[in-house]
């Protein structure tokens, strides 16, 4: 139970609200998260619930940079025993999916948002 003056902090990956409906299933499959919300939907939901937004952020670069680093680091692990045990298909699939995250962030389809909201 949040008391008056209390703050709620929330962060999540978000989809661009302007993505055509036909492209959403592909992007949601890439990230493994069906029914992802847009930055605006989170913002609007917090406001409808009566919260006052104190601080917000919406960006694509944090997602792109994070997943580019993850992909580069994972690519270095090809000969790691645990990766070899998982098999080349799992390695290739993971490397491919990490690359898709980077690609979709570069297109501004997948971003990251955070919201700090205060209860009146």
Buried (B, 14 or more C-beta within 10 A) or exposed (E): EEEEEEEBEBEBBBBBEEBEEEBBEEBBEBBEBEEBBBBBBBBEBBEEEEBEEEEBEBBBEBBBEBBBEBBEEBEEBEEEEEBEEEEEEEBEEBBEBBBBBBBBBBBBBBBBBBBBBBBE
